């Protein structure tokens, strides 16, 4: 329950940051004030603030509090597996999804082959979705959902959240992903769909796995470089030589 409460607090603060209630370079209310404002424990508030830090929305400064960072671009965390729908809720982006393609294939479609050569013979579902924010194209997600382990996928499911279906309806345990990020010259179709003013876009290439190490999804996610930034979190570990 505390985790759900922390999620709600983080989402509310993220929305207020987006709408400039907490403007860039200002400080959030103190932890004591936030505990009173949300009727939550200090532990729950700290979990919410940690989520906002992971999203690159705030920076905690010792002795001063939580400073709001510049949100000219939406922030995607590279070190976690987070669906677009989840980020939509967390960041209050008011995004919508347009399903462009839903097809079944006996082998990997040509679009994916340059990036996933070892999966060339894989059966699956091709799902292409355009993500719009305030009616403007921001992200083009091209997914190839492998069959098996995913069976009986439908266009209605693809229109919504794939991960919600996999986890809540199918009971699958999504565990980890390998990701590669590139800036590439995009095909004309991607250029036109994202309404780019240049030939380049940021593409995140992902292989996603279940907890038993079964690969279940390949993804090419094209982002407008003028609208997104990508962050990672790293902790130093000293190695004994």
matplotlib code that plots the C-alpha trace (Angstrom):
import matplotlib.pyplot as plt

x = [0.0, 2.9, 4.3, 1.0, 0.8, 4.4, 3.5, 0.5, 2.6, 5.3, 2.7, 1.0, 4.4, 5.4, 2.2, 2.8, 6.3, 5.0, 2.4, 5.0, 3.4, 6.8, 9.0, 12.5, 15.2, 12.7, 12.6, 9.8, 8.2, 10.3, 9.8, 7.9, 5.6, 5.0, 4.2, 1.5, 0.3, -0.2, -1.0, 1.8, 4.8, 8.3, 9.4, 6.6, 7.5, 11.1, 10.2, 8.2, 11.1, 13.4, 11.2, 11.3, 15.1, 15.2, 13.1, 15.5, 12.8, 14.5, 17.9, 18.3, 20.8, 22.0, 20.9, 18.6, 16.0, 14.8, 15.5, 13.3, 15.3, 14.6, 11.9, 12.2, 12.5, 10.7, 13.1, 13.3, 15.2, 17.4, 18.2, 14.7, 12.0, 9.1, 6.3, 5.3, 1.9, 3.5, 5.7, 2.6, 1.0, 4.1, 4.9, 1.3, 2.0, -1.6, -0.4, -2.5, -1.6, -2.5, -2.1, -0.7, 0.2, -0.8, 0.3, 1.3, 4.5, 6.3, 9.6, 11.1, 9.9, 12.4, 12.2, 13.7, 16.3, 19.2, 19.0, 18.0, 19.8, 19.8, 16.0, 15.5, 13.4, 11.3, 7.5, 5.6, 3.3, 4.4, 2.9, 3.6, 2.2, 2.5, 2.6, 1.1, 1.3, -1.2, -1.9, 1.8, 3.8, 6.6, 7.5, 7.2, 7.3, 7.9, 7.5, 7.9, 6.3, 7.6, 5.3, 6.0, 6.0, 3.2, 0.1, -3.3, -2.3, -5.0, -5.2, -7.4, -4.7, -2.0, -4.0, -3.5, -0.7, 1.1, 2.9, -0.4, -1.7, 1.4, 1.7, -2.0, -3.8, -1.2, 0.6, 4.1, 7.1, 8.9, 12.4, 15.1, 16.2, 19.3, 19.2, 21.3, 20.7, 21.7, 21.2, 20.4, 19.2, 15.7, 13.6, 11.4, 8.2, 9.5, 10.6, 7.1, 5.3, 7.4, 7.3, 11.1, 12.8, 16.0, 16.9, 18.1, 16.2, 17.1, 16.3, 16.4, 16.9, 15.7, 15.5, 13.1, 13.2, 11.1, 12.4, 13.2, 15.4, 12.9, 13.1, 9.6, 9.9, 12.1, 11.6, 12.7, 11.6, 12.1, 12.1, 12.2, 15.6, 14.2, 11.7, 13.4, 16.6, 17.7, 19.2, 20.9, 21.8, 25.2, 26.7, 30.5, 31.8, 35.5, 37.1, 39.8, 42.8]
y = [0.0, 2.4, 1.7, 2.7, 5.8, 6.8, 6.3, 8.6, 11.3, 11.1, 11.3, 14.4, 16.2, 15.3, 16.8, 20.0, 20.3, 19.9, 22.6, 24.9, 24.9, 23.9, 25.7, 24.8, 25.8, 26.2, 23.8, 21.4, 21.8, 20.2, 16.5, 17.5, 19.7, 17.0, 14.5, 16.9, 17.8, 14.1, 12.6, 10.1, 8.9, 10.3, 6.9, 7.1, 10.6, 9.7, 6.8, 9.3, 11.7, 8.8, 8.1, 11.7, 11.7, 8.5, 10.3, 13.2, 15.7, 16.7, 16.8, 16.5, 19.0, 18.4, 21.1, 22.7, 20.2, 18.9, 21.2, 21.0, 20.4, 21.9, 19.9, 21.2, 17.6, 14.5, 12.1, 8.4, 6.2, 3.8, 1.6, 0.5, -1.3, 1.2, 1.2, 4.4, 4.2, 4.1, 7.1, 8.8, 8.5, 9.4, 12.5, 13.6, 13.8, 13.4, 11.2, 9.2, 6.1, 5.4, 1.8, 1.9, -1.8, -5.1, -8.2, -11.8, -13.1, -16.5, -14.7, -11.4, -8.5, -6.6, -3.5, -5.4, -7.5, -5.0, -4.8, -8.3, -10.7, -13.6, -13.6, -13.7, -16.9, -15.9, -16.1, -13.2, -10.2, -6.9, -4.0, -0.4, 2.5, 6.3, 8.2, 11.7, 14.4, 17.2, 15.9, 16.1, 13.0, 12.3, 8.6, 5.7, 2.3, -0.7, -3.9, -7.6, -9.7, -13.3, -16.3, -18.2, -17.2, -14.7, -16.3, -15.0, -11.3, -9.1, -5.6, -4.5, -5.4, -3.8, -0.5, -0.3, -1.4, -4.5, -4.8, -4.5, -7.4, -9.5, -9.0, -8.7, -10.9, -13.5, -13.5, -13.2, -11.9, -9.3, -9.0, -7.3, -5.9, -5.1, -1.7, 0.1, 3.8, 5.2, 8.4, 7.3, 8.5, 7.3, 5.9, 8.3, 6.8, 7.3, 10.9, 11.7, 10.1, 12.0, 15.2, 15.6, 18.8, 16.7, 13.3, 12.1, 10.5, 8.7, 5.0, 2.8, -0.9, -3.3, -7.0, -7.8, -10.9, -12.7, -13.8, -17.3, -15.6, -16.2, -13.5, -12.2, -8.8, -6.9, -3.1, -0.2, 3.0, 6.2, 9.4, 13.0, 14.3, 17.8, 16.4, 13.7, 13.1, 9.7, 9.2, 6.3, 5.8, 4.3, 3.5, 3.3, 0.0, -0.3, -3.5, -5.4, -6.0]
z = [0.0, 0.8, -2.6, -4.3, -2.2, -3.2, -6.8, -6.4, -4.7, -7.4, -10.1, -8.5, -8.0, -11.6, -12.9, -10.9, -12.3, -15.8, -15.3, -13.7, -10.2, -9.1, -11.8, -12.9, -10.4, -7.5, -4.5, -3.6, -0.2, 2.5, 3.4, 6.5, 4.5, 2.0, 4.7, 5.9, 2.5, 1.4, 4.8, 4.3, 6.3, 5.7, 4.3, 1.7, 0.8, 0.4, -1.9, -4.1, -4.2, -5.2, -8.2, -9.2, -9.0, -11.1, -13.8, -13.8, -12.5, -9.3, -7.6, -3.8, -2.5, 1.1, 3.4, 0.9, -0.3, -3.6, -6.6, -9.7, -12.8, -16.2, -18.0, -21.5, -22.6, -21.3, -19.5, -20.2, -17.7, -19.5, -16.5, -15.9, -17.9, -18.0, -20.5, -22.3, -20.6, -17.2, -18.1, -19.4, -16.0, -14.0, -16.1, -16.7, -20.5, -21.5, -24.3, -26.7, -28.8, -32.4, -33.6, -37.1, -37.7, -36.2, -38.2, -37.5, -39.1, -39.5, -39.7, -38.6, -40.7, -42.8, -40.6, -37.7, -39.4, -39.5, -35.7, -34.6, -37.0, -34.6, -34.4, -38.2, -38.1, -35.1, -35.3, -33.7, -33.8, -35.4, -33.4, -34.5, -32.4, -32.8, -29.4, -29.5, -26.9, -27.3, -30.8, -31.8, -32.8, -30.3, -30.4, -32.8, -31.2, -33.4, -31.4, -32.4, -29.8, -30.0, -30.3, -28.2, -25.4, -26.2, -27.9, -29.0, -29.0, -30.5, -32.0, -29.2, -26.7, -28.8, -28.8, -25.0, -22.7, -23.8, -20.4, -18.5, -20.6, -20.2, -16.4, -15.3, -17.8, -18.6, -15.3, -16.8, -14.8, -16.9, -15.5, -17.5, -20.9, -22.9, -24.5, -27.1, -28.0, -31.4, -33.4, -36.9, -40.3, -40.2, -43.1, -44.9, -43.4, -39.8, -40.7, -42.0, -39.0, -36.5, -38.5, -38.0, -39.2, -39.8, -41.0, -37.6, -34.7, -31.5, -31.6, -28.6, -29.5, -26.9, -26.2, -23.3, -21.1, -18.6, -15.2, -16.6, -19.2, -22.0, -24.6, -25.4, -27.2, -29.6, -29.8, -32.0, -30.3, -32.3, -30.4, -31.5, -30.3, -29.6, -27.1, -25.1, -23.1, -21.8, -18.3, -16.5, -12.9, -12.0, -8.6, -8.3, -7.2, -6.3, -7.5, -5.6, -7.8]

ax = plt.figure().add_subplot(projection="3d")
ax.plot(x, y, z, "-o")
ax.set_aspect("equal")
plt.show()
